[in-house]
């Protein structure tokens, strides 16, 4: 069986996740060969170790400089896993991949991830909890055991956070028809602060409401101030906002303060206002899935039963476009992409994209028969 070969360090997670699901071997060459510090970064090595923990029989070979990786996936095993995520990236970097893999494990996954829960690069745990979980339910992945829980919060750069992710296994994924986003009916959010005055969170809420109250009355933003051992090692604050539509779709936006000692200090008022504007931008883009979860929706559509799935998305992010190319490589599935212009009732709004595909009929072979 020939392995797929790729160059460079971009889209590293996509390749390994799809390789694990499809069972196809992957070789990645020229990983930062001209860099002063060539090869895999610590957070990428940490990601490979996590994949190794949730699979059985995975073979990983890395050359001495770390510039070439050979990955032969084993079977997805699941079970209870504990992993210290490298603090160069947030827990969301690792959690996004686990959300893609978890439904297809042999036994239900219970993962405890430790590290940075909120930073400026990766989707935060709060965001994934508010948007990825409802999306999984649409594809039939639900049950009491499906949850993401922030046990301790840890801001960049020190980390010290802890997150619990549990997910049931499914034999098949059901196809979906998500073509109507619907109007926004309410906005919810979480303003969090650790190792700074609890007043910071209240200031964030006031400034965010100042923008959003002009558009919709039903707004509730929780404040979450963790103390002592639950507050991690670094000070910081941030805001996650989620808009829910009448058809049960979720669109989100978030912002986190600059890590201590890096860049300009962030004012809570600016952060609240800018985050509210980001949410309005996401609503303007439209679609049934926000830009953070586009690739997750497309993956579940690909792995669905052999039936047509349709999902309406806002403009595709560069990450999603590359993900579609990788899906073609690993699963030979092509999407039909139709651009939709804004309707008469929507005077504004970007061009939306209707994604259609027939699922690959992926069956979870590792799921144990009860």
TIKE-761779 format. One record per residue (C-alpha): y, x, z; residue in three letters; residue number from 1. Coordinates in Angstrom, 1 decimal, always signed. Layout:
! residues N
<v=Y | u=X | w=Z | res=ala | n=NUM>
...
! end
This chain:
! residues 370
<v=+0.0 | u=+0.0 | w=+0.0 | res=unk | n=1>
<v=+3.3 | u=+1.5 | w=-1.1 | res=unk | n=2>
<v=+6.1 | u=+1.7 | w=+1.4 | res=unk | n=3>
<v=+9.7 | u=+0.6 | w=+0.6 | res=unk | n=4>
<v=+12.1 | u=+3.5 | w=+0.6 | res=unk | n=5>
<v=+15.8 | u=+3.3 | w=+1.5 | res=unk | n=6>
<v=+18.6 | u=+5.8 | w=+1.9 | res=unk | n=7>
<v=+21.1 | u=+6.2 | w=+4.7 | res=unk | n=8>
<v=+21.7 | u=+4.7 | w=+8.1 | res=unk | n=9>
<v=+23.3 | u=+1.4 | w=+7.1 | res=unk | n=10>
<v=+21.5 | u=-1.9 | w=+7.8 | res=unk | n=11>
<v=+19.0 | u=+0.0 | w=+9.9 | res=unk | n=12>
<v=+18.0 | u=-3.0 | w=+12.0 | res=unk | n=13>
<v=+17.6 | u=-5.4 | w=+9.1 | res=unk | n=14>
<v=+15.1 | u=-3.1 | w=+7.5 | res=unk | n=15>
<v=+13.0 | u=-2.5 | w=+10.6 | res=unk | n=16>
<v=+13.0 | u=-6.2 | w=+11.6 | res=unk | n=17>
<v=+12.0 | u=-7.4 | w=+8.1 | res=unk | n=18>
<v=+9.4 | u=-4.6 | w=+7.9 | res=unk | n=19>
<v=+7.9 | u=-5.8 | w=+11.2 | res=unk | n=20>
<v=+7.8 | u=-9.5 | w=+10.0 | res=unk | n=21>
<v=+6.4 | u=-8.8 | w=+6.5 | res=unk | n=22>
<v=+4.0 | u=-6.0 | w=+7.6 | res=unk | n=23>
<v=+5.4 | u=-3.7 | w=+4.9 | res=unk | n=24>
<v=+5.9 | u=-0.1 | w=+5.6 | res=unk | n=25>
<v=+9.4 | u=+1.4 | w=+5.4 | res=unk | n=26>
<v=+10.6 | u=+4.9 | w=+4.8 | res=unk | n=27>
<v=+14.3 | u=+5.6 | w=+5.4 | res=unk | n=28>
<v=+15.6 | u=+9.0 | w=+4.2 | res=unk | n=29>
<v=+18.9 | u=+10.9 | w=+4.4 | res=unk | n=30>
<v=+20.0 | u=+9.4 | w=+7.7 | res=unk | n=31>
<v=+23.4 | u=+11.1 | w=+8.2 | res=unk | n=32>
<v=+22.3 | u=+14.4 | w=+6.6 | res=unk | n=33>
<v=+25.8 | u=+15.9 | w=+6.2 | res=unk | n=34>
<v=+27.0 | u=+14.9 | w=+9.7 | res=unk | n=35>
<v=+27.7 | u=+17.6 | w=+12.3 | res=unk | n=36>
<v=+25.1 | u=+15.8 | w=+14.4 | res=unk | n=37>
<v=+22.6 | u=+14.7 | w=+11.7 | res=unk | n=38>
<v=+19.8 | u=+12.1 | w=+12.1 | res=unk | n=39>
<v=+19.3 | u=+9.1 | w=+14.2 | res=unk | n=40>
<v=+21.7 | u=+8.2 | w=+16.9 | res=unk | n=41>
<v=+20.6 | u=+7.5 | w=+20.5 | res=unk | n=42>
<v=+21.1 | u=+3.8 | w=+20.2 | res=unk | n=43>
<v=+18.9 | u=+3.7 | w=+17.0 | res=unk | n=44>
<v=+16.2 | u=+5.6 | w=+18.8 | res=unk | n=45>
<v=+16.4 | u=+3.1 | w=+21.7 | res=unk | n=46>
<v=+16.1 | u=+0.3 | w=+19.1 | res=unk | n=47>
<v=+12.9 | u=+1.8 | w=+17.7 | res=unk | n=48>
<v=+11.5 | u=+2.1 | w=+21.2 | res=unk | n=49>
<v=+12.2 | u=-1.6 | w=+21.9 | res=unk | n=50>
<v=+10.3 | u=-2.5 | w=+18.7 | res=unk | n=51>
<v=+7.5 | u=-0.3 | w=+19.8 | res=unk | n=52>
<v=+7.4 | u=-2.2 | w=+23.1 | res=unk | n=53>
<v=+7.1 | u=-5.7 | w=+21.6 | res=unk | n=54>
<v=+4.5 | u=-4.7 | w=+19.0 | res=unk | n=55>
<v=+1.0 | u=-3.4 | w=+19.1 | res=unk | n=56>
<v=-0.2 | u=-0.6 | w=+16.9 | res=unk | n=57>
<v=+3.1 | u=+0.4 | w=+15.3 | res=unk | n=58>
<v=+3.2 | u=+3.9 | w=+13.8 | res=unk | n=59>
<v=+6.5 | u=+5.7 | w=+13.9 | res=unk | n=60>
<v=+7.1 | u=+9.2 | w=+12.4 | res=unk | n=61>
<v=+10.5 | u=+10.9 | w=+12.6 | res=unk | n=62>
<v=+11.1 | u=+14.4 | w=+11.2 | res=unk | n=63>
<v=+12.5 | u=+17.2 | w=+13.3 | res=unk | n=64>
<v=+16.2 | u=+16.7 | w=+12.4 | res=unk | n=65>
<v=+15.9 | u=+12.9 | w=+12.7 | res=unk | n=66>
<v=+17.0 | u=+12.4 | w=+9.1 | res=unk | n=67>
<v=+13.8 | u=+10.8 | w=+7.9 | res=unk | n=68>
<v=+12.0 | u=+7.8 | w=+9.5 | res=unk | n=69>
<v=+8.7 | u=+6.4 | w=+8.6 | res=unk | n=70>
<v=+7.8 | u=+3.0 | w=+10.1 | res=unk | n=71>
<v=+4.5 | u=+1.2 | w=+9.8 | res=unk | n=72>
<v=+4.7 | u=-2.0 | w=+11.7 | res=unk | n=73>
<v=+2.0 | u=-3.2 | w=+14.1 | res=unk | n=74>
<v=+1.3 | u=-6.8 | w=+15.2 | res=unk | n=75>
<v=+4.1 | u=-8.6 | w=+17.2 | res=unk | n=76>
<v=+2.7 | u=-8.8 | w=+20.7 | res=unk | n=77>
<v=+5.4 | u=-10.1 | w=+23.0 | res=unk | n=78>
<v=+4.8 | u=-10.6 | w=+26.7 | res=unk | n=79>
<v=+7.0 | u=-9.2 | w=+29.4 | res=unk | n=80>
<v=+9.3 | u=-6.3 | w=+28.3 | res=unk | n=81>
<v=+11.9 | u=-4.4 | w=+30.1 | res=unk | n=82>
<v=+14.3 | u=-2.2 | w=+28.2 | res=unk | n=83>
<v=+17.3 | u=+0.0 | w=+29.0 | res=unk | n=84>
<v=+19.6 | u=-0.4 | w=+26.0 | res=unk | n=85>
<v=+21.6 | u=+2.6 | w=+25.1 | res=unk | n=86>
<v=+25.2 | u=+2.0 | w=+26.2 | res=unk | n=87>
<v=+26.6 | u=+3.2 | w=+22.8 | res=unk | n=88>
<v=+25.9 | u=-0.4 | w=+21.6 | res=unk | n=89>
<v=+25.9 | u=-3.7 | w=+23.5 | res=unk | n=90>
<v=+22.8 | u=-5.6 | w=+24.5 | res=unk | n=91>
<v=+23.7 | u=-8.0 | w=+21.6 | res=unk | n=92>
<v=+22.7 | u=-5.3 | w=+19.1 | res=unk | n=93>
<v=+19.1 | u=-5.4 | w=+20.5 | res=unk | n=94>
<v=+19.1 | u=-9.1 | w=+21.3 | res=unk | n=95>
<v=+19.9 | u=-10.2 | w=+17.7 | res=unk | n=96>
<v=+16.8 | u=-8.5 | w=+16.5 | res=unk | n=97>
<v=+14.6 | u=-9.9 | w=+19.3 | res=unk | n=98>
<v=+15.8 | u=-13.4 | w=+18.5 | res=unk | n=99>
<v=+14.6 | u=-12.9 | w=+14.9 | res=unk | n=100>
<v=+11.2 | u=-11.7 | w=+16.0 | res=unk | n=101>
<v=+10.5 | u=-13.6 | w=+19.2 | res=unk | n=102>
<v=+9.1 | u=-16.9 | w=+17.7 | res=unk | n=103>
<v=+6.4 | u=-14.9 | w=+15.8 | res=unk | n=104>
<v=+4.9 | u=-13.0 | w=+18.8 | res=unk | n=105>
<v=+1.3 | u=-13.4 | w=+20.1 | res=unk | n=106>
<v=+2.4 | u=-14.5 | w=+23.5 | res=unk | n=107>
<v=+5.8 | u=-15.9 | w=+24.6 | res=unk | n=108>
<v=+8.4 | u=-13.2 | w=+25.1 | res=unk | n=109>
<v=+10.2 | u=-12.5 | w=+28.4 | res=unk | n=110>
<v=+12.6 | u=-9.6 | w=+27.9 | res=unk | n=111>
<v=+14.9 | u=-8.0 | w=+30.4 | res=unk | n=112>
<v=+17.6 | u=-6.0 | w=+28.7 | res=unk | n=113>
<v=+19.9 | u=-3.7 | w=+30.6 | res=unk | n=114>
<v=+23.2 | u=-2.1 | w=+29.4 | res=unk | n=115>
<v=+26.5 | u=-3.3 | w=+28.1 | res=unk | n=116>
<v=+26.7 | u=-7.1 | w=+27.9 | res=unk | n=117>
<v=+30.1 | u=-7.3 | w=+26.3 | res=unk | n=118>
<v=+31.8 | u=-4.8 | w=+24.0 | res=unk | n=119>
<v=+34.1 | u=-4.9 | w=+21.0 | res=unk | n=120>
<v=+31.5 | u=-4.2 | w=+18.3 | res=unk | n=121>
<v=+28.4 | u=-6.3 | w=+18.8 | res=unk | n=122>
<v=+28.1 | u=-10.1 | w=+19.4 | res=unk | n=123>
<v=+28.1 | u=-10.7 | w=+23.2 | res=unk | n=124>
<v=+25.3 | u=-12.2 | w=+25.1 | res=unk | n=125>
<v=+27.6 | u=-15.3 | w=+25.8 | res=unk | n=126>
<v=+28.1 | u=-15.8 | w=+22.1 | res=unk | n=127>
<v=+24.4 | u=-15.6 | w=+21.2 | res=unk | n=128>
<v=+23.6 | u=-18.0 | w=+24.1 | res=unk | n=129>
<v=+26.1 | u=-20.5 | w=+22.8 | res=unk | n=130>
<v=+25.3 | u=-20.4 | w=+19.1 | res=unk | n=131>
<v=+22.0 | u=-18.7 | w=+18.3 | res=unk | n=132>
<v=+20.0 | u=-20.9 | w=+20.8 | res=unk | n=133>
<v=+21.2 | u=-24.3 | w=+19.3 | res=unk | n=134>
<v=+20.5 | u=-22.8 | w=+15.8 | res=unk | n=135>
<v=+16.9 | u=-21.9 | w=+16.8 | res=unk | n=136>
<v=+16.4 | u=-25.5 | w=+18.0 | res=unk | n=137>
<v=+17.3 | u=-26.8 | w=+14.6 | res=unk | n=138>
<v=+14.4 | u=-24.9 | w=+13.1 | res=unk | n=139>
<v=+12.0 | u=-26.3 | w=+15.7 | res=unk | n=140>
<v=+12.0 | u=-23.4 | w=+18.1 | res=unk | n=141>
<v=+12.7 | u=-25.1 | w=+21.4 | res=unk | n=142>
<v=+11.3 | u=-25.8 | w=+24.8 | res=unk | n=143>
<v=+12.3 | u=-25.2 | w=+28.4 | res=unk | n=144>
<v=+11.4 | u=-21.5 | w=+28.1 | res=unk | n=145>
<v=+14.0 | u=-20.8 | w=+25.4 | res=unk | n=146>
<v=+17.0 | u=-19.3 | w=+27.2 | res=unk | n=147>
<v=+19.4 | u=-16.4 | w=+27.4 | res=unk | n=148>
<v=+20.7 | u=-15.7 | w=+30.9 | res=unk | n=149>
<v=+23.4 | u=-13.2 | w=+32.0 | res=unk | n=150>
<v=+22.0 | u=-11.9 | w=+35.4 | res=unk | n=151>
<v=+24.6 | u=-9.1 | w=+35.7 | res=unk | n=152>
<v=+27.7 | u=-8.4 | w=+33.5 | res=unk | n=153>
<v=+28.3 | u=-4.9 | w=+32.3 | res=unk | n=154>
<v=+31.4 | u=-3.9 | w=+30.2 | res=unk | n=155>
<v=+31.7 | u=-0.9 | w=+28.0 | res=unk | n=156>
<v=+31.6 | u=+2.1 | w=+28.4 | res=unk | n=157>
<v=+29.6 | u=+2.2 | w=+31.7 | res=unk | n=158>
<v=+27.4 | u=-0.9 | w=+31.2 | res=unk | n=159>
<v=+25.2 | u=-1.9 | w=+34.2 | res=unk | n=160>
<v=+24.6 | u=-5.4 | w=+32.9 | res=unk | n=161>
<v=+21.3 | u=-7.2 | w=+32.8 | res=unk | n=162>
<v=+20.2 | u=-10.0 | w=+30.5 | res=unk | n=163>
<v=+17.1 | u=-12.2 | w=+30.5 | res=unk | n=164>
<v=+15.8 | u=-13.6 | w=+27.2 | res=unk | n=165>
<v=+12.8 | u=-15.9 | w=+27.1 | res=unk | n=166>
<v=+11.4 | u=-17.5 | w=+24.0 | res=unk | n=167>
<v=+8.3 | u=-19.6 | w=+23.2 | res=unk | n=168>
<v=+6.1 | u=-18.8 | w=+20.2 | res=unk | n=169>
<v=+5.7 | u=-21.1 | w=+17.2 | res=unk | n=170>
<v=+3.0 | u=-21.2 | w=+14.5 | res=unk | n=171>
<v=+5.4 | u=-22.3 | w=+11.8 | res=unk | n=172>
<v=+9.1 | u=-22.8 | w=+11.3 | res=unk | n=173>
<v=+10.3 | u=-26.2 | w=+10.1 | res=unk | n=174>
<v=+12.5 | u=-26.4 | w=+7.0 | res=unk | n=175>
<v=+16.1 | u=-27.7 | w=+7.6 | res=unk | n=176>
<v=+18.8 | u=-29.6 | w=+5.7 | res=unk | n=177>
<v=+22.1 | u=-28.5 | w=+7.1 | res=unk | n=178>
<v=+24.6 | u=-29.5 | w=+4.5 | res=unk | n=179>
<v=+27.3 | u=-31.3 | w=+6.5 | res=unk | n=180>
<v=+29.2 | u=-29.5 | w=+9.1 | res=unk | n=181>
<v=+31.3 | u=-32.5 | w=+10.3 | res=unk | n=182>
<v=+34.6 | u=-32.5 | w=+12.1 | res=unk | n=183>
<v=+35.2 | u=-30.5 | w=+15.3 | res=unk | n=184>
<v=+34.8 | u=-32.7 | w=+18.4 | res=unk | n=185>
<v=+35.1 | u=-30.3 | w=+21.3 | res=unk | n=186>
<v=+35.7 | u=-26.7 | w=+22.2 | res=unk | n=187>
<v=+34.0 | u=-24.9 | w=+25.1 | res=unk | n=188>
<v=+34.4 | u=-21.3 | w=+26.2 | res=unk | n=189>
<v=+33.8 | u=-18.7 | w=+28.9 | res=unk | n=190>
<v=+36.6 | u=-16.4 | w=+30.1 | res=unk | n=191>
<v=+35.0 | u=-13.6 | w=+32.1 | res=unk | n=192>
<v=+36.4 | u=-10.7 | w=+34.2 | res=unk | n=193>
<v=+34.7 | u=-7.9 | w=+36.1 | res=unk | n=194>
<v=+36.2 | u=-5.3 | w=+38.4 | res=unk | n=195>
<v=+39.7 | u=-6.6 | w=+37.7 | res=unk | n=196>
<v=+41.7 | u=-9.4 | w=+39.4 | res=unk | n=197>
<v=+40.1 | u=-12.9 | w=+38.9 | res=unk | n=198>
<v=+43.6 | u=-14.0 | w=+37.9 | res=unk | n=199>
<v=+43.0 | u=-12.2 | w=+34.5 | res=unk | n=200>
<v=+40.5 | u=-14.9 | w=+33.5 | res=unk | n=201>
<v=+43.0 | u=-17.7 | w=+34.3 | res=unk | n=202>
<v=+45.7 | u=-16.0 | w=+32.3 | res=unk | n=203>
<v=+43.3 | u=-15.8 | w=+29.3 | res=unk | n=204>
<v=+42.5 | u=-19.5 | w=+29.6 | res=unk | n=205>
<v=+46.1 | u=-20.5 | w=+29.7 | res=unk | n=206>
<v=+47.1 | u=-18.6 | w=+26.6 | res=unk | n=207>
<v=+44.0 | u=-19.8 | w=+24.6 | res=unk | n=208>
<v=+44.7 | u=-23.4 | w=+25.5 | res=unk | n=209>
<v=+48.3 | u=-22.9 | w=+24.5 | res=unk | n=210>
<v=+47.1 | u=-22.4 | w=+20.9 | res=unk | n=211>
<v=+44.1 | u=-24.8 | w=+20.8 | res=unk | n=212>
<v=+45.7 | u=-27.8 | w=+22.6 | res=unk | n=213>
<v=+47.8 | u=-28.4 | w=+19.5 | res=unk | n=214>
<v=+44.6 | u=-29.3 | w=+17.6 | res=unk | n=215>
<v=+42.2 | u=-31.0 | w=+19.9 | res=unk | n=216>
<v=+42.3 | u=-32.5 | w=+23.4 | res=unk | n=217>
<v=+38.7 | u=-31.9 | w=+24.5 | res=unk | n=218>
<v=+38.8 | u=-28.3 | w=+25.6 | res=unk | n=219>
<v=+37.1 | u=-26.8 | w=+28.6 | res=unk | n=220>
<v=+37.0 | u=-23.0 | w=+29.3 | res=unk | n=221>
<v=+34.9 | u=-21.9 | w=+32.2 | res=unk | n=222>
<v=+36.0 | u=-18.8 | w=+34.2 | res=unk | n=223>
<v=+33.3 | u=-16.4 | w=+35.2 | res=unk | n=224>
<v=+34.2 | u=-13.7 | w=+37.7 | res=unk | n=225>
<v=+31.2 | u=-11.6 | w=+38.8 | res=unk | n=226>
<v=+31.5 | u=-9.5 | w=+41.9 | res=unk | n=227>
<v=+29.8 | u=-6.6 | w=+43.6 | res=unk | n=228>
<v=+26.5 | u=-5.5 | w=+42.2 | res=unk | n=229>
<v=+26.6 | u=-8.2 | w=+39.4 | res=unk | n=230>
<v=+29.8 | u=-6.8 | w=+37.9 | res=unk | n=231>
<v=+28.4 | u=-3.6 | w=+36.2 | res=unk | n=232>
<v=+30.1 | u=-0.2 | w=+36.2 | res=unk | n=233>
<v=+33.3 | u=-0.6 | w=+34.2 | res=unk | n=234>
<v=+36.3 | u=-3.0 | w=+34.5 | res=unk | n=235>
<v=+37.1 | u=-5.4 | w=+31.7 | res=unk | n=236>
<v=+37.6 | u=-9.0 | w=+30.7 | res=unk | n=237>
<v=+37.1 | u=-11.2 | w=+27.6 | res=unk | n=238>
<v=+36.7 | u=-14.6 | w=+26.1 | res=unk | n=239>
<v=+34.1 | u=-16.4 | w=+24.1 | res=unk | n=240>
<v=+35.0 | u=-19.7 | w=+22.4 | res=unk | n=241>
<v=+32.7 | u=-22.2 | w=+20.7 | res=unk | n=242>
<v=+33.6 | u=-25.2 | w=+18.7 | res=unk | n=243>
<v=+31.1 | u=-28.0 | w=+18.4 | res=unk | n=244>
<v=+31.1 | u=-30.5 | w=+15.5 | res=unk | n=245>
<v=+30.1 | u=-34.1 | w=+15.5 | res=unk | n=246>
<v=+26.9 | u=-33.2 | w=+13.6 | res=unk | n=247>
<v=+25.9 | u=-30.7 | w=+16.3 | res=unk | n=248>
<v=+26.9 | u=-27.4 | w=+14.5 | res=unk | n=249>
<v=+28.5 | u=-24.6 | w=+16.5 | res=unk | n=250>
<v=+31.2 | u=-22.1 | w=+15.3 | res=unk | n=251>
<v=+32.3 | u=-19.3 | w=+17.6 | res=unk | n=252>
<v=+34.7 | u=-16.4 | w=+18.1 | res=unk | n=253>
<v=+35.2 | u=-13.8 | w=+20.8 | res=unk | n=254>
<v=+37.3 | u=-10.9 | w=+22.0 | res=unk | n=255>
<v=+36.8 | u=-8.3 | w=+24.6 | res=unk | n=256>
<v=+39.4 | u=-6.0 | w=+26.3 | res=unk | n=257>
<v=+39.6 | u=-2.3 | w=+25.2 | res=unk | n=258>
<v=+37.2 | u=-0.1 | w=+27.3 | res=unk | n=259>
<v=+38.9 | u=+1.8 | w=+30.0 | res=unk | n=260>
<v=+40.5 | u=+5.0 | w=+28.7 | res=unk | n=261>
<v=+40.1 | u=+4.1 | w=+25.1 | res=unk | n=262>
<v=+43.0 | u=+2.7 | w=+23.0 | res=unk | n=263>
<v=+45.9 | u=+0.5 | w=+24.2 | res=unk | n=264>
<v=+45.3 | u=-1.5 | w=+27.3 | res=unk | n=265>
<v=+44.8 | u=-5.2 | w=+26.4 | res=unk | n=266>
<v=+47.0 | u=-8.0 | w=+27.8 | res=unk | n=267>
<v=+45.0 | u=-11.1 | w=+28.8 | res=unk | n=268>
<v=+47.7 | u=-13.3 | w=+27.2 | res=unk | n=269>
<v=+47.3 | u=-11.6 | w=+23.8 | res=unk | n=270>
<v=+43.5 | u=-11.6 | w=+24.1 | res=unk | n=271>
<v=+43.4 | u=-15.4 | w=+24.8 | res=unk | n=272>
<v=+45.8 | u=-16.2 | w=+22.0 | res=unk | n=273>
<v=+44.1 | u=-13.9 | w=+19.4 | res=unk | n=274>
<v=+40.7 | u=-15.2 | w=+20.3 | res=unk | n=275>
<v=+41.9 | u=-18.8 | w=+19.8 | res=unk | n=276>
<v=+43.3 | u=-17.8 | w=+16.4 | res=unk | n=277>
<v=+39.9 | u=-16.2 | w=+15.5 | res=unk | n=278>
<v=+38.2 | u=-19.5 | w=+16.3 | res=unk | n=279>
<v=+40.6 | u=-21.4 | w=+14.1 | res=unk | n=280>
<v=+39.8 | u=-18.8 | w=+11.3 | res=unk | n=281>
<v=+36.1 | u=-19.4 | w=+11.7 | res=unk | n=282>
<v=+36.6 | u=-23.2 | w=+11.6 | res=unk | n=283>
<v=+38.7 | u=-22.7 | w=+8.4 | res=unk | n=284>
<v=+35.9 | u=-20.8 | w=+6.9 | res=unk | n=285>
<v=+33.7 | u=-23.7 | w=+7.7 | res=unk | n=286>
<v=+30.0 | u=-24.1 | w=+7.1 | res=unk | n=287>
<v=+27.2 | u=-25.2 | w=+9.4 | res=unk | n=288>
<v=+26.6 | u=-21.7 | w=+10.8 | res=unk | n=289>
<v=+29.2 | u=-19.2 | w=+11.9 | res=unk | n=290>
<v=+29.5 | u=-15.7 | w=+10.4 | res=unk | n=291>
<v=+27.6 | u=-14.1 | w=+13.3 | res=unk | n=292>
<v=+24.4 | u=-16.1 | w=+12.8 | res=unk | n=293>
<v=+24.4 | u=-16.4 | w=+9.0 | res=unk | n=294>
<v=+21.5 | u=-13.8 | w=+8.6 | res=unk | n=295>
<v=+19.5 | u=-15.5 | w=+11.4 | res=unk | n=296>
<v=+19.7 | u=-18.9 | w=+9.6 | res=unk | n=297>
<v=+18.7 | u=-17.3 | w=+6.3 | res=unk | n=298>
<v=+15.8 | u=-15.5 | w=+7.9 | res=unk | n=299>
<v=+14.4 | u=-18.7 | w=+9.4 | res=unk | n=300>
<v=+14.8 | u=-20.5 | w=+6.0 | res=unk | n=301>
<v=+12.9 | u=-17.7 | w=+4.3 | res=unk | n=302>
<v=+10.0 | u=-17.9 | w=+6.9 | res=unk | n=303>
<v=+9.9 | u=-21.7 | w=+6.9 | res=unk | n=304>
<v=+7.1 | u=-23.8 | w=+5.6 | res=unk | n=305>
<v=+6.7 | u=-24.1 | w=+1.8 | res=unk | n=306>
<v=+9.4 | u=-26.7 | w=+1.4 | res=unk | n=307>
<v=+13.1 | u=-26.7 | w=+0.4 | res=unk | n=308>
<v=+15.7 | u=-25.6 | w=+3.1 | res=unk | n=309>
<v=+19.4 | u=-26.0 | w=+2.5 | res=unk | n=310>
<v=+22.2 | u=-24.6 | w=+4.7 | res=unk | n=311>
<v=+25.9 | u=-24.7 | w=+4.0 | res=unk | n=312>
<v=+27.7 | u=-21.5 | w=+5.0 | res=unk | n=313>
<v=+31.3 | u=-20.3 | w=+4.9 | res=unk | n=314>
<v=+32.0 | u=-17.2 | w=+2.8 | res=unk | n=315>
<v=+29.2 | u=-14.7 | w=+3.2 | res=unk | n=316>
<v=+29.9 | u=-11.6 | w=+5.2 | res=unk | n=317>
<v=+29.0 | u=-8.2 | w=+3.7 | res=unk | n=318>
<v=+26.2 | u=-7.9 | w=+6.3 | res=unk | n=319>
<v=+24.7 | u=-11.2 | w=+5.1 | res=unk | n=320>
<v=+24.9 | u=-10.2 | w=+1.4 | res=unk | n=321>
<v=+22.9 | u=-7.0 | w=+2.2 | res=unk | n=322>
<v=+20.5 | u=-9.1 | w=+4.2 | res=unk | n=323>
<v=+19.8 | u=-11.3 | w=+1.2 | res=unk | n=324>
<v=+18.9 | u=-8.2 | w=-0.9 | res=unk | n=325>
<v=+16.5 | u=-7.1 | w=+1.8 | res=unk | n=326>
<v=+14.8 | u=-10.5 | w=+2.0 | res=unk | n=327>
<v=+14.2 | u=-10.2 | w=-1.7 | res=unk | n=328>
<v=+12.6 | u=-6.7 | w=-1.2 | res=unk | n=329>
<v=+10.4 | u=-7.7 | w=+1.7 | res=unk | n=330>
<v=+9.5 | u=-11.3 | w=+1.0 | res=unk | n=331>
<v=+10.3 | u=-11.7 | w=-2.8 | res=unk | n=332>
<v=+12.3 | u=-14.8 | w=-1.9 | res=unk | n=333>
<v=+15.5 | u=-15.5 | w=-3.9 | res=unk | n=334>
<v=+18.1 | u=-18.0 | w=-2.7 | res=unk | n=335>
<v=+19.9 | u=-20.4 | w=-5.0 | res=unk | n=336>
<v=+23.6 | u=-19.9 | w=-4.2 | res=unk | n=337>
<v=+26.1 | u=-22.6 | w=-5.2 | res=unk | n=338>
<v=+29.8 | u=-22.3 | w=-4.4 | res=unk | n=339>
<v=+31.4 | u=-25.5 | w=-3.1 | res=unk | n=340>
<v=+35.2 | u=-26.1 | w=-3.5 | res=unk | n=341>
<v=+36.9 | u=-27.8 | w=-0.6 | res=unk | n=342>
<v=+36.8 | u=-31.6 | w=-1.0 | res=unk | n=343>
<v=+39.8 | u=-33.9 | w=-1.2 | res=unk | n=344>
<v=+39.7 | u=-34.8 | w=+2.5 | res=unk | n=345>
<v=+39.7 | u=-31.1 | w=+3.3 | res=unk | n=346>
<v=+43.0 | u=-29.9 | w=+1.9 | res=unk | n=347>
<v=+42.4 | u=-26.5 | w=+3.3 | res=unk | n=348>
<v=+39.3 | u=-24.4 | w=+3.9 | res=unk | n=349>
<v=+37.7 | u=-21.5 | w=+2.1 | res=unk | n=350>
<v=+35.0 | u=-21.8 | w=-0.6 | res=unk | n=351>
<v=+31.8 | u=-22.7 | w=+1.1 | res=unk | n=352>
<v=+28.4 | u=-21.6 | w=-0.1 | res=unk | n=353>
<v=+25.3 | u=-23.8 | w=-0.3 | res=unk | n=354>
<v=+22.2 | u=-21.7 | w=+0.2 | res=unk | n=355>
<v=+18.9 | u=-23.2 | w=-1.0 | res=unk | n=356>
<v=+15.4 | u=-21.6 | w=-0.9 | res=unk | n=357>
<v=+11.7 | u=-22.6 | w=-0.7 | res=unk | n=358>
<v=+10.2 | u=-21.1 | w=+2.5 | res=unk | n=359>
<v=+7.5 | u=-18.4 | w=+2.2 | res=unk | n=360>
<v=+5.2 | u=-20.5 | w=+4.3 | res=unk | n=361>
<v=+5.0 | u=-17.8 | w=+6.9 | res=unk | n=362>
<v=+2.4 | u=-18.4 | w=+9.6 | res=unk | n=363>
<v=+2.3 | u=-16.7 | w=+12.9 | res=unk | n=364>
<v=-1.1 | u=-15.1 | w=+12.7 | res=unk | n=365>
<v=-0.8 | u=-13.4 | w=+16.0 | res=unk | n=366>
<v=-0.2 | u=-16.6 | w=+18.0 | res=unk | n=367>
<v=-3.2 | u=-17.1 | w=+20.3 | res=unk | n=368>
<v=-5.1 | u=-20.4 | w=+19.9 | res=unk | n=369>
<v=-5.0 | u=-22.4 | w=+23.1 | res=unk | n=370>
! end
